[in-house]
Amino acid sequence: MRFGLIYHHQLPRPWEEDSEERLFNEALEQIELADRLGLDYAWATEHHFFEEYSHSSAPEVFLGAAAARTKNIRLAHGIIHMPPAVNHPARIAERLGVLDLISGGRLDFGSGQGSSQLEVGAFGIELKDKYEQWHEALEIVIRLMTETPFTGHEGTWVNMPPRNLVPKPKQKPHPPLWRACTRRESIQDAAREGMGALAFSFVNPEEAKEWVDAYYATLASEECRPVGRAVNANVSMVLPFMCHEDEEVALDRGLEAAHFFSYSLMHYYVTGEHRPGVTDIWAEFQAAKEAMGFTREPVAPAEEDVQSQVAQAMMDQVGMLRRGIGTPEQIRDIVRRYESVGVDQIIFSVQIGKNKHEHICESLELFAREVMPEFVDGRDRKEAEKAERLSVPIKEALGRVEHTTVDVSDFSIAPELSAAGYADEDDED
């Protein structure tokens, strides 16, 4: 079992002049602490225009700052939005190369298609097109990182001539690949593509077992045809987090933040009507939380709704929000349960809602002291056994994919000269 932190950079209203500056600096301090404590990953998501829910619009900048402050913790994109109108594949590959080099080869590359119309619509992207755009862009990014030179691409969404990417990443053939997953089907898609599954849905260990079993069965089957030049066989799960010796204190400190995380997520994806710069999601949450079941003790649906799948699903989700909030003994138990079903990494959402920086740091220190040692002891041996067990299926999977090459040795680019016979100075740096 590996442990990570994920940062959405949540910032509920009301805001002060220095709120965002303080938010980012506190997050960097938390990652520095996590690095010293021996946690394994720091993940940063990417979102645009998601007021209050996520102010993480430039994760490559944030992870670069984290790289300069840390020594061992891996720095992971969870995830980069791949549609070319948001991030051109050449720019993604360039940023990955630089970040992997300045971090000493500690980068993981998670990718995804973007999310709601509020977000992708700002870049002129139709929801129906974003999946295809993601896959086409991902192929280009991988080729840019691995081909010398990149031999060009003509596609539906991107046309790019031959070029040679500089710099390329330190890790060869490329940093580990992950994809965002929200349901069992996308978990299996990750396995088919040879990528790690970054599961953002809050699922209990029993359901996680079904997801993990499906992932590794697919990975070992003939369905697996990796998109990359290496396979990253891993399944991660995300949990809200707050740890204290007293369960009531842990709940006091962390439960409302977990509830706000879920509410604000639903606001942007399901229930909300958002007015940019005007809507106050925190105020709406405070007004609606009891009616929606976001309470200290989960409230059962009304009698007439007991058979309602929607009501029951909501209650199940609300109940799962508290699984990573509690005493060291309680959190140790839930980690054991996830470990027993084969989950490879637990990623804690810490900087959510109005969680306080000092409480997050205290929780991390307590977790590292009281919970982590059990799961670190013997981990290298278990991971080596897993690698040996999967070595043949992975070799066979990589062998199923034929990477065609194009001879571009005679391709060249001549400078475009002005009428005076030299390049325009205005076009130079």
C-alpha positions in Angstrom: 0.0 0.0 0.0 1.2 3.5 -1.0 -0.2 6.7 0.4 -0.8 10.0 -1.3 -2.4 13.4 -0.9 -4.5 15.1 -3.6 -5.0 18.8 -4.0 -8.1 20.4 -5.6 -7.3 23.7 -3.8 -10.8 24.1 -2.5 -11.7 27.6 -1.3 -15.2 28.1 0.0 -16.5 31.6 0.2 -16.3 34.2 1.7 -12.8 35.1 0.3 -10.3 37.5 1.7 -7.6 39.3 -0.4 -4.9 36.8 0.5 -7.1 33.7 0.6 -5.7 32.1 -2.5 -2.1 32.9 -1.8 -2.4 31.4 1.7 -4.2 28.3 0.2 -1.3 27.5 -2.1 1.4 28.2 0.4 -0.2 26.0 3.0 -0.6 23.2 0.5 3.1 23.4 -0.3 3.9 23.3 3.4 1.7 20.2 3.7 3.5 18.5 0.9 6.9 19.3 2.4 5.7 17.7 5.7 4.3 14.7 3.8 7.7 14.3 2.1 9.5 14.3 5.5 7.0 11.9 6.9 7.5 9.4 4.1 4.2 9.6 2.2 4.6 8.5 -1.4 2.6 10.8 -3.7 1.4 14.4 -4.0 -1.3 14.7 -6.6 -2.7 17.9 -8.2 -5.8 18.0 -10.2 -6.7 20.5 -13.0 -9.9 22.4 -13.2 -10.9 25.7 -14.7 -13.5 28.2 -13.5 -14.8 25.9 -10.7 -15.1 28.6 -8.1 -14.9 27.2 -4.5 -14.7 23.6 -5.6 -11.2 23.8 -7.3 -8.9 26.7 -7.8 -6.3 24.3 -9.3 -6.0 25.8 -12.8 -2.2 25.4 -13.2 -1.1 22.2 -11.6 2.2 22.1 -13.5 3.2 25.4 -11.7 2.1 24.1 -8.3 4.0 20.7 -8.8 7.1 22.6 -10.0 7.1 24.5 -6.7 6.6 21.3 -4.8 9.5 19.7 -6.7 11.8 22.5 -5.4 10.7 21.9 -1.8 10.9 18.1 -1.7 13.3 15.2 -2.1 11.4 11.8 -2.3 7.7 12.2 -2.7 6.4 11.5 -6.2 4.6 14.4 -7.9 1.6 13.4 -9.9 -0.8 15.0 -12.3 -4.3 13.9 -11.3 -5.3 14.7 -14.0 -4.2 16.9 -17.0 -7.1 18.0 -19.3 -6.1 16.7 -22.7 -8.4 18.3 -25.2 -6.0 20.4 -27.4 -8.0 23.6 -26.9 -7.2 23.5 -23.2 -3.7 22.1 -23.4 -1.9 21.5 -26.7 -0.2 18.1 -26.7 3.2 19.6 -27.5 2.9 21.9 -24.5 1.9 19.0 -22.3 4.9 17.0 -23.3 7.3 19.9 -22.9 6.0 20.6 -19.4 6.2 16.9 -18.4 9.8 16.7 -19.6 10.9 19.7 -17.6 9.0 18.7 -14.5 10.4 15.2 -14.6 13.9 16.5 -14.9 13.8 19.2 -12.2 12.1 16.6 -9.8 14.8 14.0 -10.5 12.4 11.6 -12.2 9.6 11.8 -9.7 6.7 12.6 -12.0 3.5 10.6 -12.7 1.3 11.6 -15.6 -2.5 11.2 -15.1 -4.7 12.3 -18.0 -8.4 12.8 -18.6 -10.9 14.4 -20.9 -12.2 17.3 -18.8 -15.5 17.5 -17.2 -18.6 19.7 -17.2 -19.8 22.1 -19.9 -19.1 25.0 -17.6 -15.4 24.0 -17.8 -14.8 22.7 -21.3 -17.3 25.0 -22.9 -15.1 27.9 -22.0 -12.5 26.5 -24.5 -15.0 25.9 -27.3 -15.2 22.1 -26.7 -18.4 20.1 -27.0 -19.0 17.5 -24.4 -19.6 14.8 -27.1 -16.1 15.4 -28.5 -13.9 15.5 -25.4 -13.3 11.7 -25.1 -12.0 11.4 -28.7 -9.9 14.6 -28.2 -8.3 13.1 -25.0 -7.3 9.9 -26.7 -5.8 11.5 -29.8 -3.9 14.0 -27.7 -2.6 11.3 -25.3 -1.2 9.3 -28.2 0.7 12.4 -29.5 2.1 13.2 -26.0 3.4 9.7 -25.6 5.0 9.7 -29.0 6.6 13.1 -28.4 8.2 11.8 -25.2 9.5 8.6 -26.9 10.2 9.3 -30.5 13.4 11.0 -31.7 12.2 12.8 -33.7 8.5 12.8 -33.4 7.4 11.9 -36.9 4.3 14.0 -37.1 0.5 13.5 -36.8 -2.5 14.2 -38.9 -5.7 13.6 -37.1 -9.2 14.8 -36.4 -8.3 17.3 -33.7 -4.6 17.8 -34.1 -2.2 18.2 -37.0 1.4 18.6 -36.1 4.5 18.3 -38.3 7.7 16.4 -37.4 9.6 17.9 -34.5 12.0 16.7 -31.8 10.8 17.3 -28.3 13.3 18.9 -25.9 13.7 18.2 -23.1 12.5 14.7 -22.8 11.6 13.2 -19.4 14.2 11.6 -17.2 12.1 8.4 -16.7 12.3 6.0 -19.7 10.3 5.3 -21.7 8.1 7.9 -20.1 6.6 8.8 -16.6 4.0 6.3 -15.3 0.6 6.8 -17.0 -2.7 7.0 -15.1 -6.2 7.8 -16.2 -9.2 9.2 -14.3 -11.9 6.7 -13.4 -15.3 7.1 -11.9 -16.9 3.7 -12.4 -16.1 0.1 -12.9 -16.2 0.4 -16.7 -13.5 3.1 -16.8 -11.4 1.0 -14.4 -11.4 -1.8 -16.9 -10.7 0.7 -19.7 -7.6 1.8 -17.8 -6.5 -1.9 -17.6 -7.1 -2.3 -21.3 -4.9 0.6 -22.0 -2.1 -0.4 -19.5 -2.6 2.6 -17.3 -3.0 3.0 -13.6 -6.6 3.6 -12.5 -7.0 6.8 -10.5 -10.5 6.2 -9.0 -12.2 9.3 -7.9 -15.4 7.7 -6.7 -15.8 7.0 -3.0 -16.4 3.3 -2.9 -16.3 0.9 0.1 -13.7 -1.9 0.2 -16.3 -4.5 -0.8 -17.1 -2.7 -4.0 -13.4 -1.8 -4.5 -12.7 -5.5 -4.6 -14.9 -5.9 -7.6 -13.1 -3.0 -9.3 -9.6 -4.3 -8.5 -10.4 -7.8 -9.6 -11.9 -6.6 -12.9 -8.8 -4.3 -13.4 -6.2 -7.0 -12.9 -8.2 -9.7 -14.8 -8.5 -7.3 -17.8 -4.8 -6.3 -17.5 -3.8 -10.0 -17.7 -6.2 -10.7 -20.6 -5.7 -10.4 -24.4 -7.8 -7.2 -24.1 -4.9 -5.3 -22.8 -3.2 -3.2 -25.5 -1.2 -0.5 -23.8 -1.3 3.0 -25.1 2.1 3.7 -23.7 5.5 2.1 -24.1 5.3 0.7 -20.5 2.5 -0.6 -18.3 1.6 1.0 -14.9 -0.4 -1.7 -13.1 -1.9 0.2 -10.1 -5.3 1.0 -8.7 -5.8 3.9 -6.3 -8.7 5.0 -4.3 -9.5 8.5 -2.9 -10.8 9.2 0.6 -11.5 12.4 2.6 -9.1 12.5 5.6 -8.8 13.7 9.1 -7.1 11.8 11.9 -7.2 12.5 15.7 -6.9 10.3 18.8 -10.5 11.3 19.7 -13.1 10.3 17.0 -15.4 13.2 17.9 -12.6 15.7 17.4 -11.7 14.1 14.1 -15.4 14.4 13.0 -15.6 18.0 14.3 -12.5 18.9 12.2 -13.1 17.0 9.0 -16.6 15.8 8.4 -18.2 19.1 7.2 -15.3 19.6 4.8 -16.0 16.1 3.3 -19.6 17.0 3.0 -18.9 20.3 1.3 -16.6 18.5 -1.2 -19.4 16.2 -2.2 -22.0 19.0 -2.3 -19.8 21.3 -4.5 -19.0 18.4 -6.8 -22.7 17.8 -7.3 -23.2 21.5 -7.8 -21.0 21.5 -10.9 -21.9 18.1 -12.3 -25.5 17.4 -11.3 -27.6 19.9 -9.4 -26.3 23.4 -9.5 -27.2 26.4 -11.7 -24.0 28.5 -11.5 -23.7 32.2 -12.0 -19.9 33.0 -12.5 -18.6 35.4 -9.9 -22.0 35.4 -8.1 -23.1 32.0 -6.9 -22.1 31.3 -3.2 -21.8 27.5 -3.0 -20.8 27.5 0.6 -23.9 29.5 1.6 -26.1 27.2 -0.5 -24.4 24.2 1.2 -25.1 25.6 4.7 -28.8 26.1 3.7 -29.3 22.7 2.1 -27.0 20.3 4.0 -29.5 18.9 6.5 -32.2 18.3 3.9 -29.6 16.5 1.7 -28.4 14.2 4.5 -25.0 16.0 5.1 -25.3 15.6 8.9 -23.1 14.3 11.7 -25.2 11.1 11.9 -26.4 9.9 8.4 -30.2 10.5 8.1 -32.3 7.8 6.5 -34.4 8.8 3.5 -38.1 9.4 4.1 -40.2 6.3 4.4 -41.7 6.8 1.0 -38.2 7.1 -0.5 -36.7 3.9 1.1 -37.0 2.0 -2.2 -35.7 4.9 -4.2 -32.3 4.0 -5.8 -31.4 7.7 -6.0 -32.1 8.3 -2.3 -30.2 5.1 -1.2 -27.3 5.9 -3.5 -27.0 9.4 -1.9 -27.1 8.0 1.6 -24.4 5.4 0.7 -22.2 8.1 -0.7 -22.6 10.4 2.3 -21.8 7.5 4.6 -18.6 6.7 2.7 -17.4 10.3 3.0 -16.4 9.6 6.7 -14.4 6.4 6.1 -11.1 8.3 6.3 -12.1 10.5 9.2 -11.5 9.1 12.6 -8.9 7.7 15.1 -5.7 6.0 14.0 -7.3 2.7 14.9 -10.3 3.4 12.7 -8.2 4.6 9.8 -5.8 1.6 10.2 -8.8 -0.7 9.9 -10.2 0.9 6.7 -6.7 0.9 5.1 -6.3 -2.8 6.0 -9.6 -3.5 4.3 -8.6 -1.8 1.1 -5.2 -3.4 1.2 -6.8 -6.9 1.6 -8.8 -6.5 -1.6 -5.7 -5.4 -3.6 -5.9 -1.6 -3.7 -2.4 -0.3 -4.4 -2.7 3.3 -3.1 -4.9 5.3 -0.8 -5.0 9.0 -1.7 -6.3 11.4 0.9 -8.2 14.6 0.2 -7.0 16.9 2.9 -7.3 20.5 1.8 -11.0 20.5 1.3 -13.9 22.6 2.6 -12.7 24.7 5.5 -10.2 22.2 6.9 -7.6 24.1 8.9 -3.9 23.9 7.9 -2.8 23.1 11.5 -5.3 20.3 11.8 -4.2 18.8 8.5 -0.6 18.8 9.6 -1.4 17.3 13.0 -3.4 14.6 11.2 -0.6 13.7 8.8 1.9 13.5 11.7 -0.4 11.2 13.7 -1.1 9.0 10.7 2.5 8.7 9.8 3.4 7.8 13.4 0.6 5.5 14.3 -0.8 4.0 11.1 1.8 4.0 8.3 4.5 1.7 9.7 2.3 -1.4 9.5 1.8 -0.9 5.7 5.4 0.1 4.9 7.0 -2.9 6.5 7.4 -5.6 3.9 6.0 -3.4 1.1 9.0 -3.7 -1.1 8.9 -7.4 -1.0 5.2 -7.5 -1.8 5.6 -5.1 -4.7 8.5 -7.2 -6.1 6.3 -10.3 -5.9 3.5 -8.4 -7.7 5.9 -7.3 -10.4 7.1 -10.8 -10.9 3.5 -12.1 -11.1 2.6 -9.6 -13.8 5.8 -9.7 -15.8 4.6 -12.2 -18.3 1.1 -10.7 -18.9 2.7 -7.2 -19.2 5.3 -8.5 -21.7 2.6 -10.1 -23.7 0.4 -7.0 -23.6 3.3 -4.8 -24.9 3.9 -7.3 -27.6 0.4 -6.9 -28.9 0.9 -3.3 -29.9 2.9 -2.6 -33.0 4.4 0.9 -33.2 4.8 1.9 -36.8 7.6 4.3 -37.7 7.9 6.8 -40.5 11.1 7.8 -42.1 11.4 11.6 -41.8 15.1 11.8 -42.2 14.7 14.0 -45.2 12.3 16.4 -43.5 13.8 19.8 -42.9 12.6 23.3 -42.1 14.1 26.4 -43.7 13.9 29.8 -42.1 11.4 32.1 -43.7 13.2 35.2 -44.9 11.8 38.7 -45.3 12.2 40.7 -48.4 15.5 42.1 -46.9 16.9 38.6 -46.8 16.8 37.9 -43.1 14.4 36.9 -40.5 12.2 39.7 -39.1 13.5 40.9 -35.8 9.9 41.1 -34.6 9.7 37.4 -34.9 12.7 36.7 -32.7 12.9 36.3 -28.9 
